Amino acid sequence: MKTTSLLLALMSHFVARAQQPNVIVLLADDLGYGDLSAYGAQRVKTPNVDQLAARGTRFTNAYAAASTSTPSRYGLLTGEYPFRRSGTGVAQGDAALIIRPEQFTLADLFRQAGYTTAAIGKWHLGLGSRSGAQDWNGTLDQTPHDLGFDYSCIMAATADRVPCVFIENGRIRNFDPTAPIEVNYAHNFPDTPTGRENPELLQLRPSHGHDMAIVNGISRIGYMRGGGKALWKDENIADSIAAYATHWMREQVSTRPQQPFFLYLCTNDVHVPRWPHPRFAGKSPMGLRGDAILQFDDTVGKILAALHQLGIADNTLIILSSDNGPVLDDGYDDQAEVLAGTHRPGGNLRGGKYSAFEAGSRIPFIVSWPAGGVPQGQRSDALISQIDAVRSLAAVIGQPLPTDAAPDSRDAHAVWLGRSSQSRSEIVMMAYNRSVALRTSDWKFIPAGKGAPIVPWGTGIETGFSTQPQLYNLQNDPHEQHNCATERPDIAQQMQQQLNRILQTPSPH
């Protein structure tokens, strides 16, 4: 009798959960189009990502809204192009919350649909109501909770920016009252060593910039002191993020078995400083950056294993992607350029992080949801954008949206779930200087503008900036080598007009 009751309860549990999927957006950091073996990488193998791709569909023409982190994440979570809002450039660690609490977000969508919601890992969208005025030792007055997240355990910005602590629900995790934290992005604190003045204290030296506060033997951007036992160790960041995520998922399943969850899970890999756990040391022929890619794959494996252990793997919709394209030397002397060898982190694409060229914003994108019928082991060449996450996922879970929500987002759920091959009519992407480029099915247009041809702070990446308009036929010239603007002025003019219309559309915010 007890066995029958248990079976009935389990059947009821799984039927209830099958009505709506759990949803995980698993976002890597600076992971390039060519950094995964599922996308053709030969010098590094990512078997867990390959497994996810085998259980889902791999997209080859997917784009982030920008080629840098903060604006890309802003577009993903709000469904609004970041160029429409000032203050959406790469954020300092003491920036105020960039998404306004009154804006509708991806987390609001799921919360209104009855999901529990969490943001875990890298954040980089600001915290608190005023820049540079956060009470890091108390409770922050604006956090992801104000944007629809029930729970958060996050890094304020990036691993190369202070403060170097995890923040859980608006308070420093493992806060050490004997070592209160002070943060300043303009001036150092008295008697506090820096990477610039005390290189002998470093275990990883900067190549350009990144020579201010020293934490864990690595100098950062910005100054800080204090922290004590709350300070992270870089080699443990990936394990910590995976542990926080799997613990939260287990808690949801055990305490709310009939309530689906949404997890916005952002890893630090492969952003600088790359300092993976010692168990990955030397596992890749590409040095620290290659080892960090293996560490990211390990995180993916831990998430997949937890989902299987919880019995919810089939009815969990996973979207794996990256915030922007790759960079090798981004400020630390980890020999990434030399050790890359024949590896091309951007695949066959031109440019990289920060750039208006394709490798800046064209990113890996894998969708897996076996219970939802997403084709397994398939490739899709449809043109898609992360900007469509809000409206596409709203359609998946059947949740209506406010009229002014996600103004630039479109419903592409049929494409994301493999039920259509219809491409988006255009893709808009923002480079680091806030200039905007346009792609259609065949063409890529970069308007004339100002800016150096190479990213000026030492990455060696082509920006794609030119005083002349650029037009590339990506069907015939995927490497963006031949500018057709003078040969096809009709197409260039048409795309300039199309881009102008998009740029002139007012934001509701």
C-alpha positions in Angstrom: 0.0 0.0 0.0 2.8 2.4 0.9 4.6 1.5 -2.3 1.5 2.2 -4.4 1.0 5.6 -2.6 4.6 6.5 -3.2 4.4 5.6 -6.9 1.2 7.7 -7.3 2.8 10.6 -5.5 5.9 10.4 -7.7 3.7 10.2 -10.8 1.8 13.2 -9.7 5.0 15.1 -9.0 6.5 14.5 -12.5 3.2 15.2 -14.3 2.9 18.5 -12.5 6.5 19.4 -13.3 6.1 18.4 -16.9 3.5 21.1 -17.4 6.2 23.8 -17.5 9.9 23.2 -17.9 12.6 24.4 -15.5 14.7 26.9 -17.4 18.5 27.5 -17.1 20.3 30.2 -19.0 23.9 29.1 -18.6 26.1 32.0 -19.8 29.9 31.7 -20.2 32.2 34.7 -20.1 34.4 35.6 -23.1 33.9 32.1 -24.6 34.4 32.3 -28.3 32.6 30.7 -31.3 35.6 28.4 -31.8 36.4 27.5 -28.2 34.2 24.4 -28.0 34.8 21.1 -29.6 31.0 21.1 -30.4 31.9 24.0 -32.7 35.0 22.5 -34.2 37.8 23.2 -31.7 40.6 20.6 -32.0 43.2 21.7 -29.4 40.7 21.6 -26.5 37.9 19.1 -25.9 34.7 20.0 -24.1 32.8 16.7 -23.6 30.1 18.0 -21.3 29.1 20.8 -23.7 29.3 18.2 -26.5 26.9 16.0 -24.5 24.5 19.0 -24.1 24.7 19.6 -27.9 24.0 16.0 -28.6 20.8 16.3 -26.4 19.8 19.5 -28.2 20.3 21.9 -31.2 23.5 23.8 -31.9 23.1 27.2 -33.5 25.7 28.6 -35.9 24.3 32.1 -36.4 23.5 33.3 -32.9 24.4 36.7 -31.6 24.7 38.6 -28.3 23.4 42.2 -28.3 27.0 43.5 -27.8 30.6 42.5 -28.0 31.2 43.3 -24.3 29.8 42.0 -21.1 27.6 44.6 -19.4 25.6 45.7 -22.5 25.2 42.1 -23.7 23.8 41.0 -20.4 21.6 44.1 -20.3 20.1 43.2 -23.7 19.5 39.5 -22.7 17.7 40.3 -19.4 15.6 43.3 -20.6 15.0 42.6 -24.3 16.1 46.2 -25.0 19.1 47.1 -27.1 21.8 48.5 -24.9 22.5 51.4 -27.2 19.1 52.8 -26.2 20.3 53.4 -22.6 23.2 55.5 -21.4 25.3 53.9 -18.8 25.3 50.4 -20.4 29.0 50.4 -21.1 31.4 48.0 -19.3 30.6 48.6 -15.7 33.0 49.2 -12.8 32.7 47.1 -9.7 31.1 49.9 -7.8 28.6 50.9 -10.5 24.9 51.4 -9.4 22.3 48.9 -10.6 22.1 49.5 -14.4 18.7 47.9 -15.0 16.2 50.0 -13.3 13.8 48.2 -10.8 10.8 49.4 -12.8 12.0 47.7 -16.0 10.5 44.3 -16.9 13.2 41.6 -16.9 13.5 38.0 -17.8 13.4 37.1 -14.1 10.1 39.1 -13.7 8.7 37.0 -16.5 9.3 33.8 -14.7 8.4 35.1 -11.3 5.0 36.2 -12.6 4.5 32.8 -14.1 5.0 31.2 -10.7 8.6 30.1 -11.0 11.2 30.5 -8.3 14.1 32.5 -9.7 17.8 32.8 -9.0 20.9 34.6 -10.3 24.2 32.9 -9.5 27.7 33.7 -10.6 29.0 36.7 -12.5 26.6 39.7 -12.5 28.3 42.8 -13.9 25.2 44.9 -14.0 25.8 47.1 -11.0 24.5 47.0 -7.5 23.0 49.6 -5.2 21.2 52.8 -6.0 24.3 55.1 -6.3 27.6 54.4 -8.0 30.6 54.5 -5.6 28.4 54.8 -2.6 27.5 51.2 -1.7 27.5 50.0 1.9 29.5 46.9 1.1 29.5 45.9 4.8 25.7 46.2 5.2 22.8 45.3 3.0 22.8 46.8 -0.5 19.7 48.9 -1.2 19.3 47.6 -4.8 20.1 44.1 -5.9 18.9 41.4 -8.3 15.9 40.9 -6.1 14.6 44.2 -7.4 14.8 42.8 -10.9 12.8 39.6 -10.2 15.3 37.3 -8.7 14.1 35.6 -5.5 17.7 34.5 -4.7 21.1 35.7 -5.8 24.7 34.8 -5.0 26.9 36.8 -7.3 30.1 38.5 -8.1 29.6 42.2 -8.2 31.3 42.7 -11.6 34.1 40.6 -13.0 37.0 38.7 -11.5 39.4 41.4 -12.5 37.5 44.1 -10.7 37.1 44.8 -7.0 35.3 44.0 -4.7 36.5 40.4 -4.8 33.7 38.8 -2.8 30.5 36.9 -3.4 27.3 38.8 -2.5 24.4 36.7 -1.4 20.9 38.4 -1.3 22.5 41.8 -1.0 25.0 41.0 1.7 28.6 39.9 1.5 28.8 36.1 1.8 31.0 34.9 4.7 31.2 38.6 5.9 34.2 39.1 8.2 33.4 41.9 10.7 37.1 42.1 11.6 38.0 43.1 8.1 35.3 45.6 6.7 35.6 46.2 3.0 36.4 49.6 1.4 36.3 50.1 -2.3 37.5 53.0 -4.4 38.0 53.3 -8.1 39.8 56.6 -8.0 42.4 56.4 -5.2 44.3 53.7 -3.3 44.1 53.3 0.5 47.2 54.2 2.6 49.7 51.4 3.1 47.9 49.1 0.7 50.1 47.4 -1.9 49.3 47.4 -5.6 50.4 45.3 -8.5 52.0 48.4 -10.0 54.2 49.1 -7.0 54.6 45.6 -5.6 55.0 43.1 -8.4 57.0 40.9 -6.1 53.7 40.0 -4.4 52.0 38.6 -7.5 51.5 35.1 -8.6 50.0 36.3 -12.0 51.3 39.5 -13.4 49.4 42.0 -15.5 50.3 42.6 -19.2 48.4 45.9 -19.4 46.3 47.7 -16.8 45.0 45.4 -14.0 47.7 46.7 -11.6 45.8 48.1 -8.7 44.5 46.2 -5.6 46.1 42.8 -5.0 43.8 39.9 -3.9 45.0 36.3 -3.8 48.3 37.3 -5.4 46.6 38.8 -8.5 46.2 42.6 -9.1 42.9 44.0 -10.2 41.1 47.0 -11.6 40.1 49.3 -8.8 41.3 49.6 -5.2 40.1 47.8 -2.1 41.1 46.8 1.3 39.6 44.5 3.9 37.5 41.4 3.2 39.3 38.9 5.3 37.7 35.4 5.1 35.1 36.7 2.6 37.6 37.3 -0.2 37.4 34.7 -2.9 40.3 32.5 -4.1 40.3 32.6 -7.9 41.1 28.9 -8.2 37.8 28.2 -6.3 35.5 30.5 -8.1 34.2 27.9 -10.6 33.6 25.3 -8.0 31.8 27.8 -5.8 29.5 28.9 -8.6 28.7 25.3 -9.4 28.1 24.4 -5.7 25.8 27.4 -5.2 23.8 26.5 -8.3 23.4 22.8 -7.6 22.6 23.4 -3.9 19.9 25.9 -4.9 18.4 23.5 -7.5 18.3 20.7 -5.0 16.6 23.0 -2.5 13.9 23.9 -5.0 13.1 20.3 -6.0 13.0 19.2 -2.4 11.0 22.0 -0.9 8.9 23.0 -4.0 8.5 19.9 -6.0 5.6 21.1 -8.1 7.0 24.6 -8.7 9.4 25.1 -11.7 12.5 27.2 -11.4 14.4 29.7 -13.5 18.2 29.9 -13.0 20.3 32.6 -14.6 23.7 30.9 -14.1 26.8 32.9 -15.2 30.3 31.4 -15.0 33.5 33.4 -14.7 35.4 31.3 -17.2 37.1 32.2 -19.4 37.3 35.8 -18.4 40.6 37.1 -16.9 42.3 36.6 -14.6 42.4 33.0 -15.6 43.5 31.0 -12.6 41.8 27.6 -12.7 41.7 25.1 -9.9 45.0 23.1 -9.7 43.2 19.9 -10.9 43.0 21.5 -14.3 46.7 22.6 -14.4 48.4 21.5 -17.6 45.4 19.6 -18.8 45.2 21.7 -21.9 48.1 22.4 -24.4 46.9 26.1 -24.4 48.0 27.1 -20.9 45.7 28.9 -18.4 43.1 29.9 -20.9 42.8 26.3 -22.2 42.6 25.0 -18.7 39.9 27.6 -18.0 37.8 26.3 -20.9 38.1 22.8 -19.4 37.0 24.2 -16.1 33.9 25.7 -17.8 33.1 22.4 -19.3 33.5 20.8 -15.9 30.9 23.3 -14.5 28.5 22.3 -17.3 29.0 18.7 -16.4 28.2 19.3 -12.7 25.0 21.1 -13.7 23.9 18.2 -16.0 24.8 15.6 -13.4 22.7 17.4 -10.8 19.7 17.6 -13.1 19.9 13.9 -13.8 20.3 13.1 -10.1 17.2 15.2 -9.4 15.2 13.4 -12.1 14.5 16.7 -14.0 17.0 16.6 -16.8 14.5 15.9 -19.6 12.1 18.6 -18.6 14.7 21.3 -18.1 15.2 23.8 -20.9 18.9 24.7 -21.0 20.2 27.5 -23.1 24.0 27.6 -23.1 25.7 30.6 -24.6 28.4 33.3 -24.0 28.1 37.0 -23.3 30.4 38.0 -26.1 33.3 36.9 -28.2 36.8 35.8 -27.2 40.0 37.6 -26.3 43.4 36.2 -25.6 45.5 38.9 -24.0 43.0 40.9 -21.9 45.3 42.2 -19.3 47.3 39.4 -17.7 50.6 37.7 -18.7 49.2 34.2 -19.1 50.8 33.5 -22.5 47.4 32.9 -24.0 48.4 34.3 -27.4 51.6 32.2 -27.6 50.0 29.0 -26.3 46.9 29.1 -28.5 49.0 27.7 -31.4 46.6 26.8 -34.2 43.5 27.3 -32.0 41.2 30.0 -33.2 39.0 31.1 -30.4 36.7 33.0 -32.8 36.6 30.0 -35.2 36.8 31.3 -38.8 35.4 34.7 -37.8 37.2 38.1 -37.8 37.7 40.2 -34.7 36.9 39.3 -31.2 35.7 40.7 -27.9 35.1 44.5 -28.2 34.9 44.4 -32.0 32.2 45.3 -34.6 33.4 42.3 -36.7 31.6 39.0 -36.4 33.7 37.3 -33.7 32.8 40.1 -31.3 29.1 39.2 -31.0 28.6 35.9 -32.7 28.6 33.4 -30.0 27.9 29.7 -29.3 24.3 29.0 -28.6 22.9 25.5 -27.7 19.3 24.7 -26.7 18.4 21.5 -25.1 15.0 20.3 -23.8 14.3 16.6 -24.6 10.8 16.7 -23.1 9.9 19.7 -25.2 10.9 18.0 -28.4 13.9 20.1 -29.2 15.7 18.1 -32.0 18.7 16.3 -30.6 22.2 16.4 -32.2 21.0 18.9 -34.8 22.6 22.1 -36.2 20.6 25.2 -37.1 21.9 28.0 -39.3 18.9 30.2 -38.5 19.8 33.8 -37.6 18.9 34.4 -33.9 19.7 36.8 -31.1 19.9 36.8 -27.4 17.8 40.0 -27.4 14.8 37.7 -28.1 15.0 35.8 -24.8 12.2 37.5 -23.0 9.5 37.1 -25.7 10.7 33.7 -26.8 10.7 32.2 -23.3 7.4 34.0 -22.5 5.9 32.0 -25.4 7.4 28.8 -24.2 5.8 29.1 -20.8 2.6 30.8 -22.0 3.1 34.0 -19.9 1.7 37.3 -21.3 3.9 40.3 -21.1 3.2 44.0 -20.2 2.7 46.1 -23.3 6.0 48.1 -22.8 8.1 45.1 -21.9 11.2 44.0 -23.9 10.7 46.5 -26.7 13.3 45.0 -29.0 12.7 41.4 -28.3 10.7 39.2 -30.7 9.1 35.8 -30.3 11.5 33.3 -31.8 10.6 30.3 -29.6 9.7 28.1 -32.6 13.2 28.6 -34.0 14.9 28.2 -30.6 13.0 24.9 -30.1 13.8 23.6 -33.5 10.3 23.9 -34.9 11.2 26.4 -37.5 14.2 27.5 -39.5 13.0 31.1 -40.0 15.8 33.5 -39.5 15.5 36.9 -37.7 15.1 39.6 -40.3 18.0 41.6 -38.8 20.6 41.4 -36.1 21.9 44.5 -34.3 25.1 44.4 -32.4 27.0 47.0 -30.4 30.8 47.3 -30.2 32.8 48.6 -27.2 32.6 52.3 -28.4 28.7 52.0 -28.6 28.8 52.0 -32.4 26.2 49.7 -33.9 26.4 47.3 -36.8 23.7 45.4 -38.7 23.4 41.9 -40.1 20.8 40.4 -42.4 20.7 36.9 -43.8 23.3 37.6 -46.4 24.9 41.0 -45.5 26.8 42.6 -42.7 26.9 46.4 -42.6 29.3 48.5 -40.4 28.6 52.2 -40.8 31.4 54.7 -41.1 32.6 56.1 -37.8 35.5 57.1 -35.7 37.8 54.9 -33.7 41.2 53.1 -33.8 41.5 50.1 -36.1 42.9 48.0 -33.2 41.6 47.9 -29.6 43.9 50.5 -28.1 44.7 48.9 -24.7 46.8 45.9 -25.9 44.5 43.1 -26.9 45.6 43.2 -30.5 42.0 42.7 -31.7 40.7 44.5 -34.8 37.8 46.9 -33.9 36.1 47.0 -37.3 36.0 50.8 -37.1 36.6 52.8 -40.3 35.9 56.2 -41.7 34.3 54.4 -44.6 31.2 52.3 -44.5 31.8 48.5 -44.8 29.6 46.0 -46.4 30.3 42.2 -46.4 28.5 39.4 -48.1 28.7 36.8 -45.4 27.4 34.0 -47.6 30.4 34.4 -49.9 32.9 36.1 -47.5 32.3 34.8 -43.9 35.8 36.2 -43.0 34.7 39.8 -43.8 37.7 40.3 -46.0 36.2 42.1 -49.0 34.3 45.4 -48.5 31.5 45.6 -51.1 30.2 49.0 -50.1 31.5 50.7 -53.3 30.4 47.8 -55.5 26.9 47.6 -54.0 26.0 51.1 -52.9 22.4 50.2 -53.2 22.7 47.5 -50.5 24.9 49.8 -48.3 22.4 52.6 -48.5 19.4 50.3 -47.8 21.1 48.9 -44.8 22.2 52.3 -43.5 18.5 53.4 -43.8 17.4 50.3 -42.0 19.9 50.8 -39.2 18.8 54.5 -38.9 15.2 53.4 -38.4 16.2 51.0 -35.7 18.4 53.6 -34.0 15.7 56.3 -34.1 13.0 54.1 -32.5 12.5 55.6 -29.0 12.8 53.4 -25.9 9.8 53.2 -23.6 12.2 53.8 -20.7 
